[in-house]
Amino acid sequence: MNLRLLYSLTKNDFRQEYLGSYLGIAWAFIQPVITVLIFWFVFQVGFKAKPINDVPFILWLISGMFPWFFFTNAVGNATHAVTENAYLVKKIVFQVGFLPLIKIFSALVVHLFFIVFMYGLFMVYGYSFNLYWLQVFYYLGAMIVLILGISYITSAVVIFFKDMGQLVMMLLQFGFWLTPIFWSINMIPVKYHWLIKLNPLVYIIEGYRDSMIEHVWFWQKPQMTLYFWVVTAIMVGVGWHTFRKLRPHFADVL
């Protein structure tokens, strides 16, 4: 599939997701902003959360929540990428393996806006742009690869096991509370850090904060980087194998 077709399908998918609502595409940006404001109000105003490492709580919060928003949006939508496009699977010679990628790119449009928004908010608080901030795009690329591997599994299995969609959403809800997004990993005993870091999303969340706040390069964390890419490579391998094995049966079930 050429890039022009991929771009066209991604644009159409992005539009259709919000077609018919009064505010249309604006909802893609309104919902995450409102969620962040609610968490900021609860913890900053309600619980009087103190700055994390001398960084305003709102900046620490968004640098963790924005990548999580992208992850959940991309995984949730990509899980149903094949079932929502059954006509392409049944009637047209089409590279079905690109359907999850279209959903991921559609979610990426929103996330790129929030990266720019994050940069702007840091500058409003007096932080100057530096090279570390560009490292966000390395972690973004790493997250896209991880999401693609997960999506190959979920989008193929959901065709035969309809409860997969609900299972994915439930796991994402658990993942939100178990991932140090609005809480710091330093809040738990050091001896349990390894357990939390088994979650590959911890590498991404901490990576965004390392880029925006801590100013740490990813190669300065070789063990976490190696672990993440090993897990991601396994996920992509298993995902693509699963998708390829089940692909011949898609049309029979859809």
Secondary structure, 3 states (H helix, E strand, C coil): CCHHHHHHHHHHHHHHHHCCCCCHHHHHHHHHHHHHHHHHHHHHHHCCCCCECCECHHHHHHHHHHHHHHHHHHHHHHHCCCHHHHHHHHHCCCCHHHHHHHHHHHHHHHHHHHHHHHHHHHHHCCCCCCHHHHCHHHHHHHHHHHHHHHHHHHHHHHHHCCCHHHHHHHHHHHHHHHCCCCCCHHHCCHHHHHHHCCCHHHHHHHHHHHHHHHCCCHHHCHHHHHHHHHHHHHHHHHHHHHHHHHHHHHHHHC
